[in-house]
Amino acid sequence: MSIAFDTLPPRHPRSASAPTSLINRMQKPPLLNRLSRDDIGVKPPSGPRGAGPVRSRPARGAPRAPKKPKTAEELDKELDAFMGDAEPAVVTETPTAPEHSAQDDRDVTTSVIGLSSSLLEMPHSHHSHSGQFCKHAKGTLEEVVTEAIHQKFEVYGLTEHVPRYRPEDLYPEEADLSLAELSSQYDRFLDEAHHLKAKYASQTTLLVGLETEYITGPDLDNLESLLKRVGSRVEYIVGSVHHVNAIPIDFDLATFQKALGSLDTGSGAHNQQETFLSMYFDAQYELLRRFQPEIVGHFDLCRLYNPELVFADYPVAWTKAERNIKFAIRYGALFEVNAAAFRKGWDSAYPGRDVVELILKHRGRFALSDDSHGSHAVGLNYHRLPGYLKEVGITELWYLQSSAVVNSAGRKVQAVKLQDGWQEHSFWLR
């Protein structure tokens, strides 16, 4: 199959400025005072907080003696014990087309199922949402798909949030939904996503998956049950954490501060922040360990409202982040370079520069995501990605395609490396 690439007219450039501290810059109205969450940008509070997710935690008893943090060597031993002596996951690379190919260097046979890879495969996204199945997004799933086709996306992932299972974990805009309705909403998403996958198969490759939620332990148990029930209809997983201490960290500034404040033990702001970050990375590790998601979602979302935070200043948390990176690499995960951070006010994508450096140090691999929440955000800020990728030293990109062979998690997708020269694709020149 030959794929023709059309050069689209250039977009108007979007202005961006490096944030000093995102918390200090937040001066917009409260998110909870609106009827629905607007994911186009972060909207922090300006007045008293209204009704929202109610979080409860057990009453505090006698203070516990602080646990001695584990060293990097101890964490490595735990990782080796869990993984055994397994070698890194086998990956599939797109073979290089021969010079003066009879197929005009367009159709290159790969060992995976799907569209033939062109010499300059681009673009891809592995993480998206729609207002049809997510209350804080906009528009229909088909509108997202047709916009991705319009922008010449060759692989586009449809990954709705999984259900939540406690009433207190619902957001204000979900007040009219029961837990049963929230669960059936995801089933309807799967039906529609696979319908669209078949309908538009000749125009693009759609992958159908999910984005995780880990609020409390039962969320992972229920995810395990869901995956068993739907089987291969979930083709891959975006492994993300959006809560710390059962409180959302990406809903709005006030709720983020509530999550941070819930960990105040009187031992000082630095220790409080260290505990917050450590809990985030521990939750992420448990998610990686149990489900081995193919895409690690917005790795450093825990510093959404303080993008200048330096993880190395919190050595316990930084050691845990490195543990997670090494674990994900060993089973074959891709780390998403998520353009949504730009619309949140960052001067970088997720993950930030320090995390990218650590991933590269351990020879980790990257994939692209727009994390769109409606057709308006498909490919949003992708024009800023080449500059960021060059700045941080990412020269190789990978994407997912269906495979006849199961991966380490038992799902039939594999990572495929993009051909050299992807930087010159007409998509970036729009």
Solvent accessible surface area in square Angstrom, and as a share of the most:
residue,aa,sasa,rsa
1,M,119,0.53
2,S,80,0.52
3,I,33,0.17
4,A,84,0.65
5,F,40,0.17
6,D,78,0.40
7,T,98,0.57
8,L,35,0.18
9,P,106,0.66
10,P,101,0.64
11,R,71,0.26
12,H,164,0.73
13,P,119,0.75
14,R,90,0.33
15,S,114,0.73
16,A,57,0.44
17,S,76,0.49
18,A,72,0.56
19,P,7,0.04
20,T,94,0.55
21,S,24,0.16
22,L,5,0.03
23,I,52,0.26
24,N,115,0.59
25,R,101,0.37
26,M,31,0.14
27,Q,155,0.69
28,K,104,0.44
29,P,81,0.51
30,P,6,0.04
31,L,7,0.03
32,L,16,0.08
33,N,89,0.46
34,R,77,0.28
35,L,171,0.85
36,S,54,0.35
37,R,21,0.08
38,D,26,0.13
39,D,19,0.10
40,I,77,0.39
41,G,13,0.13
42,V,15,0.08
43,K,49,0.21
44,P,1,0.00
45,P,38,0.24
46,S,85,0.55
47,G,32,0.31
48,P,123,0.77
49,R,81,0.30
50,G,39,0.38
51,A,94,0.73
52,G,22,0.21
53,P,8,0.05
54,V,105,0.60
55,R,27,0.10
56,S,80,0.52
57,R,117,0.43
58,P,120,0.75
59,A,102,0.79
60,R,157,0.57
61,G,66,0.63
62,A,89,0.69
63,P,133,0.84
64,R,225,0.82
65,A,87,0.67
66,P,129,0.81
67,K,189,0.80
68,K,179,0.76
69,P,72,0.45
70,K,109,0.46
71,T,72,0.42
72,A,51,0.39
73,E,114,0.51
74,E,82,0.37
75,L,6,0.03
76,D,46,0.24
77,K,126,0.54
78,E,69,0.31
79,L,3,0.01
80,D,69,0.36
81,A,88,0.68
82,F,90,0.38
83,M,29,0.13
84,G,34,0.33
85,D,142,0.74
86,A,54,0.42
87,E,139,0.62
88,P,84,0.53
89,A,36,0.28
90,V,133,0.76
91,V,48,0.28
92,T,26,0.15
93,E,98,0.44
94,T,12,0.07
95,P,64,0.40
96,T,111,0.64
97,A,14,0.11
98,P,93,0.59
99,E,143,0.64
100,H,162,0.72
101,S,22,0.14
102,A,113,0.87
103,Q,98,0.44
104,D,107,0.55
105,D,42,0.22
106,R,84,0.31
107,D,27,0.14
108,V,9,0.05
109,T,114,0.66
110,T,24,0.14
111,S,90,0.58
112,V,15,0.09
113,I,105,0.53
114,G,50,0.48
115,L,25,0.13
116,S,33,0.21
117,S,3,0.02
118,S,1,0.00
119,L,63,0.31
120,L,57,0.28
121,E,2,0.01
122,M,0,0.00
123,P,0,0.00
124,H,5,0.02
125,S,0,0.00
126,H,0,0.00
127,H,1,0.00
128,S,1,0.01
129,H,2,0.01
130,S,0,0.00
131,G,24,0.23
132,Q,79,0.35
133,F,10,0.04
134,C,8,0.05
135,K,71,0.30
136,H,17,0.08
137,A,12,0.09
138,K,91,0.38
139,G,39,0.37
140,T,56,0.33
141,L,2,0.01
142,E,51,0.23
143,E,84,0.37
144,V,0,0.00
145,V,0,0.00
146,T,56,0.33
147,E,47,0.21
148,A,0,0.00
149,I,29,0.15
150,H,114,0.51
151,Q,6,0.03
152,K,64,0.27
153,F,3,0.01
154,E,16,0.07
155,V,3,0.01
156,Y,0,0.00
157,G,0,0.00
158,L,1,0.00
159,T,0,0.00
160,E,3,0.02
161,H,28,0.13
162,V,6,0.04
163,P,4,0.02
164,R,14,0.05
165,Y,65,0.25
166,R,59,0.22
167,P,93,0.58
168,E,51,0.23
169,D,1,0.00
170,L,24,0.12
171,Y,13,0.05
172,P,37,0.23
173,E,23,0.10
174,E,7,0.03
175,A,89,0.69
176,D,108,0.56
177,L,30,0.15
178,S,53,0.34
179,L,59,0.29
180,A,77,0.59
181,E,79,0.36
182,L,7,0.03
183,S,35,0.23
184,S,42,0.27
185,Q,20,0.09
186,Y,4,0.01
187,D,40,0.21
188,R,122,0.44
189,F,2,0.01
190,L,0,0.00
191,D,81,0.42
192,E,41,0.18
193,A,0,0.00
194,H,47,0.21
195,H,102,0.45
196,L,0,0.00
197,K,52,0.22
198,A,76,0.59
199,K,109,0.46
200,Y,22,0.08
201,A,56,0.44
202,S,89,0.57
203,Q,103,0.46
204,T,2,0.01
205,T,18,0.10
206,L,2,0.01
207,L,0,0.00
208,V,0,0.00
209,G,0,0.00
210,L,0,0.00
211,E,1,0.00
212,T,0,0.00
213,E,9,0.04
214,Y,37,0.14
215,I,14,0.07
216,T,35,0.20
217,G,38,0.37
218,P,73,0.46
219,D,8,0.04
220,L,1,0.01
221,D,77,0.40
222,N,47,0.24
223,L,3,0.01
224,E,69,0.31
225,S,68,0.44
226,L,8,0.04
227,L,30,0.15
228,K,157,0.66
229,R,140,0.51
230,V,12,0.07
231,G,39,0.38
232,S,100,0.65
233,R,88,0.32
234,V,2,0.01
235,E,27,0.12
236,Y,0,0.00
237,I,0,0.00
238,V,0,0.00
239,G,1,0.01
240,S,1,0.01
241,V,1,0.01
242,H,9,0.04
243,H,5,0.02
244,V,4,0.02
245,N,41,0.21
246,A,14,0.11
247,I,4,0.02
248,P,0,0.00
249,I,0,0.00
250,D,33,0.17
251,F,7,0.03
252,D,1,0.00
253,L,17,0.09
254,A,24,0.19
255,T,2,0.01
256,F,7,0.03
257,Q,85,0.38
258,K,82,0.35
259,A,0,0.00
260,L,38,0.19
261,G,38,0.37
262,S,11,0.07
263,L,18,0.09
264,D,72,0.37
265,T,104,0.61
266,G,70,0.67
267,S,61,0.39
268,G,40,0.39
269,A,82,0.64
270,H,94,0.42
271,N,76,0.39
272,Q,29,0.13
273,Q,24,0.11
274,E,24,0.11
275,T,56,0.33
276,F,0,0.00
277,L,0,0.00
278,S,13,0.08
279,M,68,0.30
280,Y,1,0.00
281,F,0,0.00
282,D,58,0.30
283,A,20,0.15
284,Q,3,0.01
285,Y,27,0.10
286,E,45,0.20
287,L,0,0.00
288,L,1,0.00
289,R,80,0.29
290,R,77,0.28
291,F,13,0.05
292,Q,34,0.15
293,P,0,0.00
294,E,13,0.06
295,I,0,0.00
296,V,1,0.01
297,G,0,0.00
298,H,7,0.03
299,F,2,0.01
300,D,0,0.00
301,L,6,0.03
302,C,1,0.01
303,R,7,0.03
304,L,0,0.00
305,Y,1,0.00
306,N,41,0.21
307,P,22,0.14
308,E,102,0.46
309,L,15,0.07
310,V,73,0.42
311,F,0,0.00
312,A,59,0.46
313,D,83,0.43
314,Y,30,0.11
315,P,82,0.52
316,V,41,0.24
317,A,0,0.00
318,W,54,0.19
319,T,29,0.17
320,K,35,0.15
321,A,0,0.00
322,E,38,0.17
323,R,18,0.06
324,N,0,0.00
325,I,0,0.00
326,K,46,0.20
327,F,0,0.00
328,A,0,0.00
329,I,29,0.15
330,R,55,0.20
331,Y,12,0.05
332,G,19,0.18
333,A,1,0.01
334,L,0,0.00
335,F,1,0.00
336,E,1,0.01
337,V,0,0.00
338,N,0,0.00
339,A,1,0.01
340,A,3,0.02
341,A,0,0.00
342,F,14,0.06
343,R,32,0.12
344,K,25,0.11
345,G,23,0.22
346,W,6,0.02
347,D,49,0.25
348,S,3,0.02
349,A,0,0.00
350,Y,3,0.01
351,P,0,0.00
352,G,5,0.05
353,R,94,0.34
354,D,37,0.19
355,V,0,0.00
356,V,1,0.00
357,E,124,0.56
358,L,14,0.07
359,I,0,0.00
360,L,63,0.31
361,K,141,0.60
362,H,47,0.21
363,R,210,0.77
364,G,11,0.10
365,R,37,0.13
366,F,3,0.01
367,A,0,0.00
368,L,4,0.02
369,S,0,0.00
370,D,2,0.01
371,D,10,0.05
372,S,0,0.00
373,H,12,0.05
374,G,0,0.00
375,S,38,0.25
376,H,81,0.36
377,A,2,0.02
378,V,2,0.01
379,G,0,0.00
380,L,26,0.13
381,N,5,0.03
382,Y,0,0.00
383,H,62,0.28
384,R,48,0.17
385,L,0,0.00
386,P,34,0.22
387,G,49,0.47
388,Y,9,0.03
389,L,1,0.01
390,K,173,0.73
391,E,106,0.47
392,V,25,0.14
393,G,41,0.39
394,I,5,0.03
395,T,95,0.55
396,E,77,0.34
397,L,1,0.01
398,W,14,0.05
399,Y,2,0.01
400,L,3,0.01
401,Q,6,0.03
402,S,26,0.17
403,S,6,0.04
404,A,72,0.56
405,V,100,0.57
406,V,77,0.45
407,N,30,0.15
408,S,68,0.44
409,A,34,0.27
410,G,49,0.47
411,R,31,0.11
412,K,118,0.50
413,V,1,0.00
414,Q,27,0.12
415,A,7,0.06
416,V,0,0.00
417,K,40,0.17
418,L,7,0.03
419,Q,15,0.07
420,D,119,0.62
421,G,26,0.25
422,W,6,0.02
423,Q,80,0.36
424,E,128,0.57
425,H,6,0.03
426,S,23,0.15
427,F,8,0.03
428,W,26,0.09
429,L,118,0.59
430,R,29,0.11
